[in-house]
C-alpha cells in the first residue's frame, strides 16, 4: 500500500479522487494476484480429483472476509456480497477446466 493522506486531509475533490483512483489500482493488482492463485488451484484440484466448488471452503472464505471486515470497522454485509460474487466468479473460472464429479 502506498502512502496517502487520510480522507479527512484531502483538501478538494480532485485530491480525494486521486486517492480513490490509486486505491482502485491497488485493488485491481490484488485481484490479478488472487486470480493467479485461483489458476494454480485448478492444477492442484485436478491432481487431487477435487471439484471446482467445495462448499465448506466457500463458506470458510466468506466467513473469514466478514470477520476481517468487522474487525476493520467495515460493514460485513457489504463484504459478504462482494466476496460471494468474487468466489462465484473464481469457481466458474476453475470449472472451465475441472470436470464435474
Secondary structure, 3 states (H helix, E strand, C coil): CCCCCCHHHCCCHHHHHHHHHHHHHHHHHHHHHHHHHHHHHHHHHHHHCCCCCCHHHHHHHHHHHHHHHHHCCCCHHHHHHHHHHHHHHHHHHHHCCCCCC
